[in-house]
Amino acid sequence: MPTMINKRKELIRISPKDAKKLEYSTNDGRTWSTRFSGSSTQGEFQDLTDTGKEILGITTKGLYYSKNEGRTWSKRS
């Protein structure tokens, strides 16, 4: 169950302090910034997968996808 993925030159992870948030690092994990602040719509992230064209996020409210490195999320129907 990956909580962190490597996307291009970034690491993207589920925040260890708040699973509704995603963080990214451009310096191999030395520092982290918020990429997605979380939403009650998506719930808490449980898993991340990089498919090449999009990021898939398994959450407590279903399967979501992002085509912009995790900045916005849409429900996969």
N, C-alpha and C positions, 0 to 999 in steps of 0.2 A: 504494500500500500504506500506508494510514493507520496510524500508530503512536500517534495521538492523536485523540480525539473530544470533541465538546462535548455534554454531557448535562445538560440543565436549566441550573443555574448553576455547573456544574463542568466542568473539563477533566479527562479521564481519558486516561492515556498508558501505553504499555509502557515500563517503566523502561529508560533508556539504559544502565544499568550491569548489569542482570540481566533478561533477557527473560522470565523466569518470573514476574516481579513486575509489578503494576500500581500506578500512583501517581495521585493526584488533587490538584487545586488548586482552591481557591475564590477565588483572588485573581488571576486571569488569568495564572497560571504564574509568579508571583513566588516562591512557595514550594510545595513538593511534600511530600505525606505518602503513606505506603503504604496502599493500599486492599486489595490481595490479595498475600499474602506468597509465593505460588508453591507449586507442588506437583508432585511427579514424575508424578502422574496426568495433568495437563494438558500437561506439557512446556513449551516456550518459546512465548510468543505471537509471532505474525508479523504479524497484522493485526487491527484492531478495526473493527466496523461497528455503528452505532446504528440499529435498525429502528423505534424509537419505543416499542415495548413491551418490548424486550429488547436486550441487547448481544450481538453475535456475536463470538466470538474464534476466529480460525484459528490453530491451534497446530501444533507438530511432531507432535502425537498426534491430530490430527483437529479437527473443528468442535465448539465448545462454546458454550453460551449462559448468560447471566446475567439474571435478572429483578430483581436488587437492586443495580444500578449497579456490578457487578463484584466484589461481596463474596464470592459463592459461584458456582461454575460446575458445569454438568451437560453431559454429552456428548450431542450431537444425533445421534440414530440414524437 
